[in-house]
Amino acid sequence: MGAGPALRVPEALYLRWDKRAGGLTDGWKGLSLQQLYDGYAANTATFLRIIERFVPAPAARKRLTYCVYLHQMARIRTIEADRQAPAPIEPERVHPAFGGIETRPPDLSGLGEPIAHAARDRHDRLRRVERRRRRAAGPA
């Protein structure tokens, strides 16, 4: 797999295409937050069932579950910020396996560098979105 700037080309192209009117999946933009949450919950359940079925080692399942958490929650938090959602959804409402997930990633070295790199990138993205949201909300 490639490294450097080319690593994110497919995602960048997808996002650019999707943001234009009539983009790849333009229909999701008209869904309510609850419909989006329900969709992410259903997708997450499917992802985790596949991991459970095909990944026998508990440590590897934990790492992959964390990767799914990062991917899904970064996308959800971005949508919440864009839509100025009144309150963020709790991760465990997306999927019970997300409840209690540590904010520090587990050892991702067993996944190989491309996946570990992508997970670290998603971790950083999720934290950036969460920090922006806290700043926008102001003092508690």
C-alpha positions in Angstrom: 0.0 0.0 0.0 1.2 3.5 -0.7 2.4 6.0 1.8 2.4 9.7 2.3 -0.1 12.0 0.6 -1.4 9.3 -1.7 -2.6 7.3 1.3 -5.8 9.5 1.6 -6.5 10.1 -2.0 -9.5 7.8 -2.2 -11.1 9.3 0.9 -10.4 12.9 -0.4 -11.9 12.1 -3.8 -15.0 10.5 -2.2 -15.6 13.5 0.1 -15.1 16.0 -2.7 -17.6 14.1 -4.9 -20.1 13.5 -2.0 -20.2 17.2 -1.1 -21.4 18.4 -4.5 -25.1 18.6 -5.2 -26.4 15.2 -6.2 -23.1 13.6 -5.0 -22.6 9.9 -4.4 -24.9 9.6 -1.5 -26.7 12.9 -1.4 -29.9 11.3 0.0 -28.4 11.0 3.5 -28.2 14.8 3.8 -31.9 15.0 4.1 -32.2 12.5 7.0 -32.8 13.6 10.5 -30.1 13.1 13.2 -32.1 10.2 14.6 -32.3 8.5 11.3 -28.5 9.0 10.8 -27.9 7.6 14.3 -30.0 4.6 13.5 -28.1 4.1 10.3 -24.8 4.3 12.0 -26.0 1.9 14.7 -27.1 -0.6 12.1 -23.9 -0.3 10.1 -21.8 -0.6 13.3 -23.7 -3.8 14.4 -23.0 -5.3 11.0 -19.3 -4.4 11.1 -18.9 -5.9 14.6 -20.8 -9.1 13.7 -18.3 -9.6 10.8 -15.4 -9.0 13.1 -16.8 -11.4 15.6 -17.3 -14.1 13.0 -14.0 -13.9 11.2 -11.5 -12.7 13.9 -11.0 -15.4 16.5 -8.4 -13.7 18.7 -9.9 -11.4 21.4 -7.0 -8.9 21.3 -7.4 -8.5 17.5 -11.2 -8.1 17.9 -10.6 -5.4 20.5 -8.2 -3.5 18.2 -10.7 -3.8 15.3 -13.6 -2.7 17.4 -11.6 0.3 18.4 -11.0 1.1 14.7 -14.7 0.8 14.0 -15.4 3.1 17.0 -13.0 5.7 15.7 -14.4 5.6 12.2 -18.0 5.8 13.1 -17.7 8.3 16.0 -15.5 10.7 13.9 -18.1 10.7 11.2 -21.0 11.1 13.7 -19.3 13.9 15.6 -18.6 15.7 12.3 -22.3 15.5 11.3 -23.4 16.6 14.8 -21.0 19.7 14.6 -22.2 20.5 11.0 -25.8 20.3 12.1 -25.2 22.0 15.4 -26.9 19.1 17.2 -28.0 20.1 20.7 -26.2 17.3 22.4 -23.8 14.6 21.1 -25.0 11.0 21.2 -23.3 8.7 23.7 -21.1 6.2 21.9 -22.8 3.2 23.7 -26.1 4.3 22.1 -24.4 3.7 18.7 -23.4 0.3 19.9 -23.0 -1.2 23.4 -19.4 -2.3 22.5 -18.5 1.4 22.3 -19.4 2.0 26.0 -16.2 2.3 28.0 -13.8 2.4 25.1 -10.7 4.1 26.2 -9.8 7.4 24.8 -6.3 6.2 24.2 -5.9 3.6 21.5 -5.0 0.1 22.3 -1.8 -1.3 20.8 -2.5 -1.2 17.0 0.7 -2.7 15.9 -0.8 -6.1 15.2 -3.0 -4.6 12.5 -0.1 -3.6 10.2 1.1 -0.1 9.5 -1.6 1.1 7.0 -4.4 0.3 9.3 -2.6 1.5 12.4 -1.8 4.8 10.5 -5.5 5.2 9.5 -6.6 4.5 13.1 -4.2 7.1 14.5 -5.4 9.6 11.9 -9.1 8.9 12.9 -8.2 9.2 16.6 -6.7 12.6 15.9 -9.7 13.6 13.8 -12.2 12.5 16.4 -10.4 14.5 19.1 -10.2 17.6 16.9 -13.9 17.5 16.2 -14.7 17.0 19.9 -12.4 19.9 21.0 -14.1 22.2 18.4 -17.5 21.2 19.7 -16.5 21.9 23.3 -15.1 25.3 22.4 -18.3 26.2 20.4 -20.5 25.1 23.3 -18.6 27.6 25.6 -18.0 27.2 29.3 -20.1 24.7 31.1 
